[in-house]
Amino acid sequence: MKFKTQHINPLYKILFFAIFCLSVSSCTEQYIFQSNTFESILVVQANITNELKKQEIKISRSYRLGENEQAFEKGANVYVTDSEKNNYDFELEDFSGLYVSKNPFQAVPGRSYQLNITTNDGKSYSSALQTLTSVSEINVEPKIETVDGIKGVQIVVTSNDPTASSKFYRFEYEETYKIIPPYWSPNKLKVDPLSSSIEEPNFLVVPREKETRVCYTTKKSDDLILISNVGKSEDRINFPIRFIDMGSSILNERYSIIVRQYVQSSESYTYYETLKTLSTSSSLFSQVQPGFNYGNIKNNDDPEEKVIGYFEVSSVSSKRIFFNFRDIFPVEPYPPYFMECYPVELRNCWDAKGCAGATILALVKAQVPEKVYYGNRQNMDIVVFVESPCSDCTSVSSNIKPLFWID
């Protein structure tokens, strides 16, 4: 069992589905997908905010159905200009297609911004001019609720724009939780280098070299969350963004969530709303042919070229909260660990019936052991092993404490 997940921005999943939709005909019969009409389409995710930081822009290419890896755009010249004739240069940070501004900057009210891209093959792209949206601060609060008969904690985000100038919102969240395995031991087994026999060595109990007791897992939201207040009497948000079952293992220790609210323009909201519609399974085979979802980025020499993506300049408000299980549920039983753990006693011998010396040796020498040492009985005559995630949290998570973490 693995708890690690690759941090893939949900917008990329949605962009992939949008490209997928382009190859679907409007029909009710079974459709055989063909890849002989594949187009390498530039895909851009760009959102400049009012946060003073190094801004990020991700550039990739569409890829064929059945391919496992996304093709990222390398060697591009990427920069943002503003109406005050300032240039903000970006550079490729790694091989994931992520371009990061060389210096921190922030979008400010009253200026317009434009994204410019020149790809490695010499094609030039520019976005429409964008201005910063209004600011609306948020609050995030955990509440005990029962949903579909299940008791748990509801994470609720609220905000209010008295000027009613925001209207369009996009939300993201990122949750982090602490993991402490129930059968942790500060020690491990190693082969005694002074053993007289290589095939039947002795074992030594030695301290573990790294932190294996406390780990932290971080996961991002995997959906595109959009809210519009158009037509409502108040520009107010009261939204349950994340429900967690009281019995969920992620609440076992300490839990944290950060929610980000982006105020969008009506155009960017419409673009992302269309992407979300295209990404739903029902829309893939609907009788309505959606066509291509053009954003606000064009090829300067060939305006008819298909480009997926939207250059957005939006204000963002974020709020992080922490809580322990007992902060929310004072008397309820703690949720179980992520998996059931079964300690196994192995006889540390070689030449008698029931001996498990060879099994112990294999576990000790394994690069990624299924079971790890937990303790011993009767002066090493009996050695206790347990599933790796039940003793060593690094087998399923990271032992690096996040900079934001507060205990």
N, C-alpha and C positions, 0 to 999 in steps of 0.2 A: 504494500500500500504506500502511495506517495502523496505527500501533502503539497509539494512544490508545484507551482504553476508558472508557466511562462507569462510574462507581463506583456500581453498584446493589447494595444489600445483598441477598445470596442469599435471605434470609427473605422479601423482598418478592416475588421470583419464585415462591417456594414458596406464599406466601399467595395469589397470583394463581391458581396451578394448583388450589389448594384450592377457591377460589370457582368455578373452571371445572368442577371435578368435581361441584359441586352441580347443574349443569344436565344431567348425563349420566344417561340411563336405563340400567337393567340390561337389555341386549339384545345379541344377536349380529349383528343386521342393521345396515346402515349407518344412522347417526343424523344427521338434519338439525338443526343447532343453531338454536334460535330465541332472539331477544333481547327478545321482547315481554313476558317475565315477569321482566325485569331488576329487581333490588333494589339500592338504594344502601345497602350494608352498611358500617358503621363498621369500619375495620381499624386495629388498634393494635399497635405494636411497642414494648414497654417493658421495659427491664432495668436495674434499679438495682444497682450493685455496691459492693464494699467499697473501691473506689478513691476517693481524695479528689480529686474533679474536678467539673466541671459535667456533671451527668447529662443524658441525652438520651432523648426520647420522640418517636416518629414516629407521626403520625395521618393517615390517608388514608381514601378511600372506594373500594369496589369499582367496577370500570368494565366496560363492555360488551365482549363479545368483538369484536375487530376494531379497538377504539380503541387508539391509540398512546400516549396520555398518561394517566398516573395522576392521579386527582382527589385533591388533598391538602386536608385539612380546615384551614380558616383561621378565625381569630377565636375559637378555643376558649379557655376558661378551664381551665388544667391545673395541678394541684398534687398533691403527695404529702404525706400526714400520717403520723406515727408514734405509737406508743403512749405517748410522752412528751409528746404534744400539740404537737409541733413541726410547722410547716407549711413546705413547700419549694415555692415558686412557680416555674412555668416560663413562658417567653415564646417566641413564635414567632420563630425566628432569621431565616428567609427565606421564600421562597414554595414550599419543598419539603416543607412539612408537618412540619419538624423543630422540636420544642419543646425548649428548653435551659433548665436551671435557672438562675435569676438569680444564685445563689451556689453555689460548690462545696460539696458535702457527700458523705458516704459512709454506706453502710449499716453498722450495727454489730451485733454479737451481742446477743441478749437483747431486741431491740425488734421490734415488728411494724410493717409498712408497708402503706399503702393508696393506690392511685392513684384520683384523682377527676378527671372530665372533664365540663365543661358546654359543649356545642357552641353554635355561633352561633345555632342555631334554638331554643335553650333546653332541649334534652334533657340529662338528667343521668345520668352513668354512674359506677360505682364498681367497684373490683376486690375480690376476696377479700383478707383479711389475709395477708401473706407475711412470713416471717422469713429472715434470712440463713443460707445454707448453710455447712457447714464448709469450711475452707481446705485445699487440697492443692497444694503447690508443684510446678512442672514444670521439666524440663530439655529442651533441644533440641540435637540433635547431627547433623551431616552424616556420612553413611557411604557408602563406595563399594559399590554393589551392582549385580547384573545381574538385570533383570526382563524376562521374556519374551525373553531373548536380547539385550537392550539394556543396555549398560553405562552407568551414570550415578551420580548422587548421590541418595541416599535421605535425606530429612529425617525424623528419628525423634524423637518426643516421648515422654518417660518421666515417670512420677510414681508416688508410693507413699503411700498413706494408712494408716499402721499402726493407726489407730483403726477402720478399715473403716467410716467414717461418711459417706463421700462417695458412692460407688456409681454415681452418674449424672453423665455428663459431656457437654458440648457444646464443640466446638472450632471456632475460626476462625483463619485465617492471612492475612497480608498480605505480599506480596513486593515488593521494590523492587530494581531493577537499573540499573546505570549504562550509558549509551549514549555511545560515542565514534565518530563516523562515520569511515570509512577515508580519505575524500578531503576532509578539512576544509581550508579555506583561511581565513586571517585577513582576507582582502579580499573585496570584491564589486565589481561594475561599476555605474556610474551614467552617465546621459547627461550629457555635458559641457554645462553651461548656456551656455557661450560659443560653441557650435557655430553655424556660419553657416547650416546647413540643419536644419530641423525634421524633414524626411522622412528625411534621411540624416545623422544627427548623428555626432559623435565620441563615444567612450566613455572614461571615466576609471576607473582602479583606485583605490578608496578603502577604508579600514578598515571592517569591519563594526561597527555601533553596539552590538550586543548579544552576549551569550554564545551561541555556536552550536556549540561543540565538545563540551561535556560536558552531558549531560542525564540525567534520572532518570525512570523509568517505574514506577508503583505499580499493582498489581492485587490485588484481594481474592479470596479463595476464593469459588467459585460453587456450593458444595454445603453441605448441612446435615449436619455430621459429628457423630454421636452414638455414645456408647459406654456400655454398662451392665455393671457388674461384679457384678450380682446373681447369686447362686448359685456364685460363684467362691471359691476358698479364700483368695485374697488380693485386696485392693483396690489393684491395681497396673495401671499403664498402660505399655505398650510398643508404640507405635503408629506405623507409617510414614505420615505425614500428607501427604507430597508427594515424588514421584519426578520427577527432571529428567534427561532424556537428556543424556549427555555432549556430544552434538553440538548441543544447544539453544543458540540465539544469546543467550539471556538470561544465560548463564554467560560470555559473551565477555569481560566486564570484571570488575566487582565486583558481588556479589549479596548481598542481605540478606533475611531473613524474620523476621517476628515471629509467634509462635504464642500464642493466648490459649485458656486452658482455663477453662470455666465449670462450676462444680459446681452441679448442678441438684437440685431436689426431685423426688421420684418423680412428682408430678403434672405439673410442667412438662416433665419428660422424656417422659412419656406424650403430652402435648399435641404436642410437636415431633416425636415419633416418628410420630404420626398424620399430621401435616402432611407429613412426608417420604414416607410411604406414599401419600398422596393425590396427591403431585406426580409420582410415577413414571408413565411412559407406560403401563405395563402395567395400573396400577390404574385408569386413566381408563376403560377399556373392560372391566373385569373383571365377572364375574357377581355380585360381592358389592357391594351398594349401601351405601357407607360412611355416608351421611347427613351431617348438619351437624356439624362439629367445633367444639363450643362450648368457649371458653376459660374464664377466671375473671373476665371483665368483663361486667357486666350493666347494662341500663337500669334505673335506680332506680324508675321509674314503670311500666315495661312489661318485666317479666323475660322475656317470651317473644320479645322482639325479638332478631334475630340480630346477634351481634357477633363478629367474628373478632379474635383476639389474646389475649395472655397477659401479665399483669403479673408479672414475675419479679424476685426479689431473690436474687442469687447472688454467691458469692465468685469472684474471677477471679485467675488466676496467669498471667503472661505472661513470655516470654523471647524476646529478639532476638539473632540471630547474624549475623555477616558472614563472607564468605570470597571470595577470588579464585580463579580457575580453577586456578592453579598450586598453591594450598594443598591442593587435593583431588587433582588430576591432575598430578604432577610432570613427566611425560615425554610425555603424550599431546598430539596437535596441538590447537591452539585451535579452538573451534567457529567456523563462518563468521559473517559479519555477517548481519543480518536479511534482507537482500536482495542480489542480485547487482548490481554496479555497473559501468556501462559508460561511461567518459569519452568524450566526443564532441568532435572538433576542428572548429571552424567558422571559415571564412575571413571575416575582418573587412573586407569590401569590399562594393561595391554595384553596380558597373556592368560586371561581367565574368561569364563563365560559371563557375558554382560558388560565387559569392559568397553569403554568408549574413548580410549586414548586417541585413536585415529580420527574420530569425529571432532574431538576437541582440537587436535592439531589442524585439521582442515578449517575450522572456524577461526582459529587464531591467525592463520596465514592468509585467509581470504581477503582480497582487496575490498570487497563490499560484502561483508558477512550478513547472513540472514539473522543470525543470533549473536549476541555479545555477552561477555562475562558480567555476571551480577554479584556473585559471592561464592563462598565455598563452605564445606562442612568437613568436620573430622580431619583437620590438618591437610586439606587438599585431596583427601580420598574421594570426596564428592565435590564436583564443580557445578555451579548453577549458572545456566545461560537463560536469556530471555530474548524475545524478538527485538531486533535493533531499534525500531522506533520507540519501544517501551523503556529503553535505557539511554540511548544516545540520540538526542534531539537533532543533531546535525545530519542524521541519516534521512531526515524528512524536511528540514527547515534550515534557517541560517542562524548562527550564533552571534552574528554582528548586531549589536544593539543600535536601533535607529537613533539618529541624532535628536529627533523630536520626542523620544520616549521619556515619560515621566512615571516613576513607580509610586 
